[in-house]
Amino acid sequence: MQSKQQSPVKYYVGIDVGSASVRAALVDESGTVVAHADQPIQVWEPQPDHYEQSSADIWAACCSVTKKVVCGVDASRIRGVGFDATCSLVVVDKQFQPLAVNCEGQNYRNIIMWMDHRAVSQVERINATQHRVLRYVGGVMSVEMQPPKLLWIKENLQESCWEKAGYFFDLPDFLSWKATGVTARSLCTVVCKWTYTSDGGWDDSFWKTIGLEDLVKDKYEKIGNHVLSPGESVGKGLTPEAAKDLGLPEGIAVAASLIDAHAGGLGVIGADVKGHNLPCENQPITSRVAMICGTSSCHMGVSETPIFVPGVWGPYFSAMVPGLWLNEGGQSATGKLIDHVVRGHVAFPELQSKAAASAHSIYTYLNSHLDLIKKSLPVGFLTVDLHVWPDFHGNRSPLTDLTLKGMVVGLTLSRGLDELALIYLATIQAIALGTRHILETMQAAGHRINTLFLCGGLSKNPLFVQMHADITGKPVVLSKEVESVLVGAAILGACASGDFASIQ
């Protein structure tokens, strides 16, 4: 690796906290992932729609995967660290110790996950205020954002949690605090999930109207009054303690973080596509949408001027690409939905044993099974009589209705593997039709989109990718570097190190 290069290679570490696992990558200055590792993290579901995690468990996993990817590398060449994470809510007391977000009083479970829907009545009351800040979230706040969760804590855990709380962090900001000891927040998290605006900051009247005036009283100390742009360096870099935990040299640059979907967007949306004859080739970056498809999916489109899209979050200024406005559509359950449908089917044990016997994953096996039964027509036509409505966990965009439920139409008495393969296909098609609905809504509001850039776990499934191309009628670009979210996180570290002048 060394011999061709005149100067020693520089490296950056990207750390990505997803819903079910933590991953880290060592990325070189040309954006190539040279090592990567992952580790599962725990999720508790104490009751339906309540999802909790532990910040101690997550930090331990961050340390373990980072040590793996930097093992054997000359530490002096590692220049910066970037974090991204799900937009979950972390609660700690005034001494930064974890505080229980549950009635059982289990302090280590101090995170309300992004996909937690406990705050339904709170979000309905917030939306009924029709406050002006709601303009920037498509007109309606989601139960997955932080204000309804904060209100739920105040109303349900007043003494055990609300009064003892010292800080409420978005998970990406908790990680940069853990690394640097600095409580600064990222513009990405506070703008996208907390109603901060890039021009006006916090709106006192909003917090007072919804009953959280205590946050205003402490001058927003608990939710952040020092905000940095993603990629800006935080404090003096890694503290000695964090450096020891992560197996990195102390003092190396740590970047202000991004939400995981936004890191994925950053990792793919600027890709060089010359020579592929794509419609976006000589067009501005605003002709592209980055789709980050994992447990849930996010559809990130940028624009030069603010575009208000009904039912789609944003416009958020500089929340992903500095200087551009972001609109973010989304589907609350995609990977989770496909898993739910497949694993819940009566033929799942048969699928498991056949996939294991052929040494393939269950999804690779299902894809090849569909090819076997498709006969002469393209595979998509197999579901001409079978339809899924995919909002099993409500609709995030563009209908913004969390009370919606899922539906399957066209079931027969068949119980075999063919039937399982068909419902799997119909579920993927339903998700792709949901994407098309989001794109059409964005285009009707003024976006000019001609190409999709996919990343995330589901982008590794060729059937998922093909159905998105067929159903949206737009070309789909996949990055050669499949770990795009980790590349996005590493870009932040590279920016913070000063080796590059800007994110662009």
C-alpha positions as CSV (number, residue, x, y, z in Angstrom):
1,M,0.0,0.0,0.0
2,Q,2.9,2.3,0.9
3,S,5.2,1.9,-2.0
4,K,3.2,3.8,-4.6
5,Q,2.5,6.7,-2.3
6,Q,5.0,9.5,-1.8
7,S,3.6,10.6,1.5
8,P,2.1,8.3,4.2
9,V,-1.6,7.6,3.9
10,K,-3.9,9.5,6.2
11,Y,-6.9,7.7,7.8
12,Y,-10.2,8.8,9.4
13,V,-12.5,6.7,11.6
14,G,-16.2,6.7,11.0
15,I,-18.5,5.3,13.7
16,D,-22.1,4.5,12.9
17,V,-24.7,3.6,15.5
18,G,-27.7,2.0,13.9
19,S,-30.8,0.6,15.5
20,A,-29.5,-2.9,16.1
21,S,-25.7,-2.6,15.8
22,V,-22.7,-0.3,16.0
23,R,-20.2,-0.3,13.1
24,A,-16.9,1.4,12.6
25,A,-14.6,1.8,9.6
26,L,-11.1,3.0,8.9
27,V,-11.3,5.1,5.8
28,D,-8.4,6.5,3.8
29,E,-8.1,10.0,2.3
30,S,-9.6,8.9,-1.1
31,G,-12.7,7.5,0.6
32,T,-11.9,3.8,0.5
33,V,-12.9,1.7,3.5
34,V,-9.8,-0.3,4.5
35,A,-11.2,-2.0,7.6
36,H,-14.6,-2.3,9.2
37,A,-16.2,-4.1,12.1
38,D,-19.6,-4.3,13.7
39,Q,-21.2,-5.4,16.9
40,P,-24.9,-5.9,17.9
41,I,-26.5,-3.6,20.6
42,Q,-29.4,-4.3,22.8
43,V,-33.0,-3.1,22.4
44,W,-35.6,-3.5,25.1
45,E,-39.3,-3.5,24.3
46,P,-40.9,-3.4,27.8
47,Q,-44.4,-2.9,26.2
48,P,-45.8,-2.4,22.7
49,D,-44.4,0.7,20.9
50,H,-41.9,1.4,23.7
51,Y,-38.3,0.8,22.5
52,E,-35.3,1.5,24.8
53,Q,-31.6,1.3,24.7
54,S,-28.6,1.8,27.0
55,S,-26.0,4.6,26.4
56,A,-23.4,2.5,28.3
57,D,-24.0,-0.5,26.1
58,I,-23.8,1.6,22.9
59,W,-20.5,3.4,24.0
60,A,-19.0,0.0,24.9
61,A,-19.8,-1.3,21.4
62,C,-18.3,1.9,19.9
63,C,-15.1,1.3,21.7
64,S,-14.9,-2.4,20.8
65,V,-15.5,-1.9,17.0
66,T,-13.1,1.1,16.9
67,K,-10.3,-0.9,18.5
68,K,-10.8,-3.6,15.9
69,V,-10.5,-1.3,12.9
70,V,-7.5,0.6,14.0
71,C,-5.6,-2.5,15.3
72,G,-2.1,-2.6,13.8
73,V,-2.4,0.8,12.1
74,D,0.2,3.5,12.9
75,A,-1.8,5.8,15.3
76,S,0.0,8.9,14.1
77,R,-1.8,8.5,10.7
78,I,-5.3,8.6,12.1
79,R,-6.4,12.2,11.9
80,G,-10.0,12.5,12.8
81,V,-13.2,10.7,14.1
82,G,-16.8,11.2,13.0
83,F,-19.9,9.8,14.6
84,D,-23.4,9.3,13.3
85,A,-26.3,7.6,15.1
86,T,-30.0,7.2,15.1
87,C,-31.9,10.2,16.4
88,S,-32.8,8.5,19.7
89,L,-33.2,10.5,22.9
90,V,-30.5,10.0,25.6
91,V,-31.2,11.2,29.2
92,V,-28.5,11.7,31.9
93,D,-28.5,13.5,35.3
94,K,-26.5,16.5,36.3
95,Q,-23.4,14.3,36.8
96,F,-23.9,12.8,33.4
97,Q,-25.1,9.5,34.8
98,P,-27.8,7.5,33.0
99,L,-31.4,8.1,34.1
100,A,-34.3,5.6,33.6
101,V,-36.8,6.5,30.8
102,N,-39.1,3.8,32.1
103,C,-41.4,3.2,35.0
104,E,-39.3,0.2,36.2
105,G,-36.6,2.7,37.2
106,Q,-33.8,0.8,35.3
107,N,-31.3,3.6,34.9
108,Y,-29.1,1.8,32.4
109,R,-32.1,1.9,30.0
110,N,-31.8,5.7,29.5
111,I,-32.5,6.0,25.8
112,I,-35.9,6.3,24.1
113,M,-35.3,5.0,20.6
114,W,-36.3,7.0,17.5
115,M,-38.9,4.4,16.6
116,D,-40.6,4.5,20.0
117,H,-44.2,5.6,19.6
118,R,-45.1,6.1,23.3
119,A,-45.7,9.9,22.9
120,V,-48.8,9.7,20.7
121,S,-51.1,11.9,22.8
122,Q,-48.3,14.4,23.3
123,V,-47.6,14.8,19.6
124,E,-51.3,15.2,18.9
125,R,-51.4,18.1,21.4
126,I,-48.2,19.7,19.9
127,N,-49.7,19.5,16.4
128,A,-53.0,21.0,17.6
129,T,-51.1,24.2,18.5
130,Q,-50.3,24.8,14.8
131,H,-47.2,26.6,16.0
132,R,-45.1,28.3,13.4
133,V,-42.1,26.0,14.0
134,L,-44.2,23.1,12.5
135,R,-43.8,24.7,9.1
136,Y,-40.3,23.2,9.0
137,V,-41.5,19.7,9.6
138,G,-43.9,19.4,6.7
139,G,-46.7,21.0,8.8
140,V,-47.0,18.1,11.3
141,M,-44.5,16.9,13.9
142,S,-43.7,13.2,14.1
143,V,-44.0,11.1,17.2
144,E,-40.4,10.1,16.4
145,M,-39.1,13.6,17.1
146,Q,-37.8,14.8,20.5
147,P,-40.4,17.4,21.8
148,P,-43.2,14.8,22.2
149,K,-40.8,12.4,24.0
150,L,-39.6,15.2,26.3
151,L,-43.2,16.0,27.1
152,W,-44.0,12.4,27.8
153,I,-41.1,12.2,30.3
154,K,-42.3,15.3,32.1
155,E,-45.9,14.0,32.3
156,N,-45.1,10.3,33.2
157,L,-41.7,10.4,35.0
158,Q,-41.8,13.8,36.6
159,E,-40.0,13.0,39.8
160,S,-37.8,10.0,38.8
161,C,-36.5,11.5,35.5
162,W,-37.7,15.0,34.5
163,E,-36.6,16.8,37.7
164,K,-33.3,14.9,38.0
165,A,-32.3,15.3,34.4
166,G,-29.2,17.4,33.7
167,Y,-29.0,16.9,29.9
168,F,-31.2,15.6,27.1
169,F,-29.0,14.6,24.1
170,D,-29.8,13.3,20.7
171,L,-27.7,10.2,20.4
172,P,-25.2,11.6,17.9
173,D,-24.5,14.5,20.2
174,F,-24.2,12.2,23.2
175,L,-21.4,10.4,21.4
176,S,-19.4,13.6,20.5
177,W,-19.8,14.6,24.2
178,K,-18.6,11.2,25.4
179,A,-15.5,11.6,23.1
180,T,-14.7,15.2,24.0
181,G,-16.4,16.2,27.2
182,V,-18.1,19.1,25.3
183,T,-21.9,19.4,25.3
184,A,-22.1,21.2,22.0
185,R,-24.9,20.0,19.7
186,S,-24.8,19.4,16.0
187,L,-26.9,21.7,13.8
188,C,-28.2,18.5,12.1
189,T,-29.8,17.0,15.2
190,V,-31.3,20.1,16.7
191,V,-32.7,21.4,13.4
192,C,-34.1,18.1,12.2
193,K,-35.5,16.7,15.5
194,W,-35.8,19.5,18.0
195,T,-37.3,22.5,16.2
196,Y,-34.1,24.7,16.3
197,T,-33.9,26.9,13.2
198,S,-30.7,27.8,11.5
199,D,-31.6,31.5,11.4
200,G,-33.5,32.0,14.7
201,G,-32.3,29.3,17.1
202,W,-34.8,28.1,19.7
203,D,-38.3,29.6,19.7
204,D,-39.2,30.3,23.4
205,S,-42.9,30.6,22.6
206,F,-43.0,27.0,21.2
207,W,-41.6,25.4,24.4
208,K,-43.9,27.5,26.6
209,T,-46.9,26.7,24.5
210,I,-46.4,22.9,24.7
211,G,-45.7,23.0,28.5
212,L,-41.9,22.7,28.5
213,E,-41.2,26.2,29.7
214,D,-38.6,24.8,32.2
215,L,-36.2,24.3,29.2
216,V,-36.4,28.0,28.4
217,K,-35.8,28.9,32.1
218,D,-32.4,27.2,32.2
219,K,-31.4,29.0,29.0
220,Y,-31.7,25.7,27.1
221,E,-28.7,24.3,29.0
222,K,-30.4,20.9,29.1
223,I,-31.0,20.6,25.3
224,G,-28.1,22.7,24.0
225,N,-27.2,26.3,23.6
226,H,-23.9,25.8,21.7
227,V,-24.5,24.5,18.2
228,L,-21.9,23.5,15.6
229,S,-22.1,22.7,11.9
230,P,-21.6,19.0,11.1
231,G,-17.9,18.4,10.5
232,E,-16.7,21.3,12.7
233,S,-14.2,20.1,15.3
234,V,-15.5,19.8,18.8
235,G,-13.5,21.1,21.8
236,K,-9.9,19.9,22.0
237,G,-10.6,16.5,20.3
238,L,-10.5,13.2,22.1
239,T,-10.1,13.4,25.9
240,P,-7.5,11.1,27.5
241,E,-10.3,8.8,28.9
242,A,-12.2,8.5,25.6
243,A,-8.9,8.0,23.7
244,K,-8.1,5.1,26.0
245,D,-11.6,3.6,25.6
246,L,-11.5,3.8,21.8
247,G,-7.8,2.8,21.4
248,L,-7.0,6.1,19.6
249,P,-4.4,8.8,20.4
250,E,-5.7,11.6,22.7
251,G,-6.4,15.0,21.1
252,I,-7.2,13.8,17.6
253,A,-10.1,15.8,16.0
254,V,-13.7,14.8,16.7
255,A,-16.4,16.2,14.4
256,A,-19.8,17.6,15.2
257,S,-22.0,14.6,14.3
258,L,-24.8,13.7,11.9
259,I,-28.0,11.6,12.2
260,D,-27.3,8.2,10.6
261,A,-29.5,8.8,7.5
262,H,-27.8,12.1,6.9
263,A,-24.4,10.5,7.1
264,G,-25.6,8.0,4.4
265,G,-26.8,10.9,2.3
266,L,-23.4,12.6,2.7
267,G,-21.7,9.4,1.8
268,V,-23.5,9.0,-1.6
269,I,-25.1,12.2,-2.8
270,G,-21.9,13.7,-4.1
271,A,-20.7,10.7,-6.0
272,D,-18.8,11.1,-9.3
273,V,-21.0,9.5,-12.0
274,K,-19.2,10.6,-15.1
275,G,-19.3,8.2,-18.0
276,H,-22.4,6.3,-17.0
277,N,-24.8,8.3,-19.1
278,L,-27.0,9.2,-16.2
279,P,-29.5,12.1,-16.3
280,C,-27.8,13.7,-13.3
281,E,-24.4,13.7,-14.9
282,N,-24.2,17.4,-15.8
283,Q,-26.9,18.5,-13.5
284,P,-26.5,20.1,-10.0
285,I,-26.6,17.9,-6.9
286,T,-30.2,19.1,-6.4
287,S,-31.3,16.6,-9.2
288,R,-30.4,13.7,-6.9
289,V,-32.2,12.0,-4.0
290,A,-30.2,9.9,-1.5
291,M,-32.2,7.0,-0.1
292,I,-30.9,5.4,3.0
293,C,-32.6,2.1,3.5
294,G,-32.3,0.2,6.7
295,T,-34.7,-0.6,9.5
296,S,-36.6,2.4,8.2
297,S,-35.9,4.5,5.1
298,C,-35.1,8.1,4.5
299,H,-35.3,10.1,1.3
300,M,-32.9,13.1,1.3
301,G,-33.2,15.8,-1.4
302,V,-31.4,19.1,-1.3
303,S,-32.3,22.4,-2.9
304,E,-30.7,25.9,-3.3
305,T,-33.7,27.6,-1.9
306,P,-36.2,26.4,0.8
307,I,-39.0,24.2,-0.6
308,F,-41.9,23.4,1.7
309,V,-43.3,20.0,0.9
310,P,-46.5,18.9,2.7
311,G,-45.9,15.8,4.8
312,V,-42.2,15.8,4.2
313,W,-39.7,17.1,6.9
314,G,-37.8,20.3,6.3
315,P,-36.7,22.5,4.7
316,Y,-33.7,22.3,7.0
317,F,-30.8,24.7,6.2
318,S,-27.3,23.1,6.2
319,A,-28.5,20.0,8.0
320,M,-26.7,17.6,5.6
321,V,-24.8,19.5,2.9
322,P,-23.6,22.9,4.2
323,G,-25.2,25.8,2.4
324,L,-28.1,23.7,0.9
325,W,-31.6,23.2,2.2
326,L,-32.7,19.6,3.0
327,N,-36.0,17.9,2.6
328,E,-36.4,14.5,4.3
329,G,-39.1,12.0,3.4
330,G,-39.3,8.7,5.2
331,Q,-40.9,5.4,5.8
332,S,-41.0,4.3,9.5
333,A,-40.7,0.5,8.8
334,T,-38.9,-0.9,5.7
335,G,-36.2,-3.5,6.7
336,K,-38.2,-4.1,9.9
337,L,-41.4,-4.6,7.9
338,I,-39.8,-7.1,5.4
339,D,-38.4,-9.0,8.3
340,H,-41.7,-9.0,10.1
341,V,-43.7,-10.3,7.1
342,V,-41.1,-13.0,6.2
343,R,-40.5,-14.3,9.8
344,G,-44.2,-14.3,10.6
345,H,-45.1,-16.5,7.7
346,V,-46.1,-20.2,8.4
347,A,-43.5,-21.3,5.8
348,F,-40.6,-19.5,7.5
349,P,-39.1,-22.6,9.1
350,E,-39.0,-24.3,5.7
351,L,-37.3,-21.2,4.2
352,Q,-34.8,-21.2,7.0
353,S,-33.7,-24.8,6.5
354,K,-33.6,-24.6,2.7
355,A,-31.6,-21.4,2.8
356,A,-29.2,-22.9,5.3
357,A,-28.8,-26.0,3.2
358,S,-27.9,-23.9,0.1
359,A,-25.5,-21.8,2.2
360,H,-27.4,-18.6,1.3
361,S,-29.1,-15.9,3.3
362,I,-32.9,-16.2,3.5
363,Y,-33.3,-13.2,1.2
364,T,-30.9,-14.4,-1.5
365,Y,-32.8,-17.7,-1.4
366,L,-36.1,-16.0,-1.7
367,N,-34.9,-13.9,-4.7
368,S,-33.7,-17.0,-6.5
369,H,-37.0,-18.8,-5.6
370,L,-38.9,-15.9,-7.2
371,D,-36.8,-16.3,-10.4
372,L,-37.7,-20.0,-10.5
373,I,-41.5,-19.4,-10.3
374,K,-41.7,-16.3,-12.5
375,K,-42.0,-18.2,-15.9
376,S,-41.9,-15.8,-18.9
377,L,-43.0,-12.5,-17.4
378,P,-40.7,-10.2,-15.4
379,V,-40.7,-11.1,-11.6
380,G,-42.7,-8.0,-10.7
381,F,-45.8,-9.4,-12.4
382,L,-46.1,-12.4,-10.0
383,T,-48.0,-10.2,-7.6
384,V,-50.7,-9.0,-10.0
385,D,-53.4,-10.2,-7.5
386,L,-51.5,-9.6,-4.2
387,H,-51.2,-6.2,-2.7
388,V,-49.6,-4.9,0.6
389,W,-50.3,-1.5,2.2
390,P,-47.0,-1.1,4.1
391,D,-47.8,1.3,6.9
392,F,-47.6,-1.3,9.7
393,H,-45.9,1.3,11.9
394,G,-47.9,4.3,10.7
395,N,-47.0,6.6,7.7
396,R,-44.2,9.1,8.1
397,S,-44.3,10.7,4.7
398,P,-46.2,12.1,2.9
399,L,-49.4,11.2,4.7
400,T,-48.0,11.9,8.2
401,D,-50.5,9.6,9.9
402,L,-49.1,7.5,12.6
403,T,-52.5,5.8,13.2
404,L,-52.4,4.1,9.8
405,K,-52.1,0.3,9.9
406,G,-50.9,-2.3,7.4
407,M,-53.0,-4.4,5.1
408,V,-52.6,-7.4,2.7
409,V,-55.2,-8.0,0.0
410,G,-55.3,-11.1,-2.2
411,L,-54.4,-13.9,0.2
412,T,-55.3,-17.5,-0.6
413,L,-55.3,-20.7,1.4
414,S,-51.7,-21.6,0.2
415,R,-49.2,-22.0,3.0
416,G,-46.0,-22.9,1.1
417,L,-42.8,-21.3,0.1
418,D,-44.2,-19.9,-3.1
419,E,-46.8,-18.0,-1.1
420,L,-44.1,-16.6,1.3
421,A,-41.9,-15.5,-1.7
422,L,-44.9,-13.7,-3.2
423,I,-45.8,-11.8,0.0
424,Y,-42.1,-10.9,0.4
425,L,-42.1,-9.5,-3.2
426,A,-45.4,-7.6,-2.7
427,T,-44.0,-6.0,0.5
428,I,-40.9,-4.8,-1.3
429,Q,-43.1,-3.4,-4.1
430,A,-45.3,-1.6,-1.6
431,I,-42.3,0.0,0.0
432,A,-41.1,1.1,-3.5
433,L,-44.6,2.5,-4.3
434,G,-44.3,4.4,-1.0
435,T,-41.0,5.9,-2.2
436,R,-42.7,6.9,-5.5
437,H,-45.5,8.6,-3.5
438,I,-42.8,10.6,-1.6
439,L,-40.9,11.6,-4.7
440,E,-44.0,12.7,-6.6
441,T,-45.0,14.8,-3.6
442,M,-41.5,16.4,-3.5
443,Q,-41.6,17.0,-7.3
444,A,-45.1,18.6,-7.1
445,A,-43.7,21.1,-4.5
446,G,-40.8,22.1,-6.7
447,H,-38.0,19.5,-6.5
448,R,-36.5,18.4,-9.9
449,I,-35.3,14.8,-9.2
450,N,-34.0,12.5,-11.9
451,T,-31.7,10.0,-10.2
452,L,-31.8,7.9,-7.0
453,F,-28.7,7.1,-5.0
454,L,-29.3,4.1,-2.6
455,C,-27.3,3.0,0.4
456,G,-27.9,1.1,3.7
457,G,-28.6,-2.6,4.3
458,L,-31.5,-3.0,1.9
459,S,-29.5,-1.5,-1.0
460,K,-27.5,-4.8,-0.8
461,N,-30.7,-6.7,-1.9
462,P,-30.9,-6.7,-5.7
463,L,-34.7,-7.2,-5.8
464,F,-35.2,-4.2,-3.5
465,V,-33.1,-2.1,-5.8
466,Q,-34.7,-3.4,-9.0
467,M,-38.2,-2.8,-7.8
468,H,-37.3,0.8,-6.9
469,A,-36.0,1.4,-10.4
470,D,-39.1,-0.2,-12.0
471,I,-41.7,1.5,-9.8
472,T,-40.2,5.0,-9.7
473,G,-39.0,4.9,-13.3
474,K,-35.7,6.5,-12.3
475,P,-32.2,5.1,-12.6
476,V,-30.7,3.8,-9.3
477,V,-27.1,4.4,-8.5
478,L,-25.2,2.2,-6.0
479,S,-21.9,3.2,-4.6
480,K,-18.9,0.9,-5.2
481,E,-18.2,1.5,-1.5
482,V,-21.2,-0.3,0.0
483,E,-20.5,1.1,3.5
484,S,-21.7,4.6,2.5
485,V,-23.0,5.6,5.9
486,L,-19.5,4.9,7.4
487,V,-17.9,6.9,4.6
488,G,-20.3,9.8,5.5
489,A,-19.2,9.6,9.2
490,A,-15.5,9.5,8.1
491,I,-16.0,12.6,5.9
492,L,-17.0,14.4,9.1
493,G,-13.7,13.3,10.8
494,A,-11.7,14.3,7.7
495,C,-13.3,17.8,7.8
496,A,-12.7,18.3,11.5
497,S,-9.0,17.3,11.1
498,G,-8.4,20.3,8.9
499,D,-7.1,18.1,6.1
500,F,-10.0,19.2,3.9
501,A,-11.3,22.8,3.7
502,S,-14.9,21.9,3.9
503,I,-17.4,19.0,3.7
504,Q,-17.9,19.7,0.0
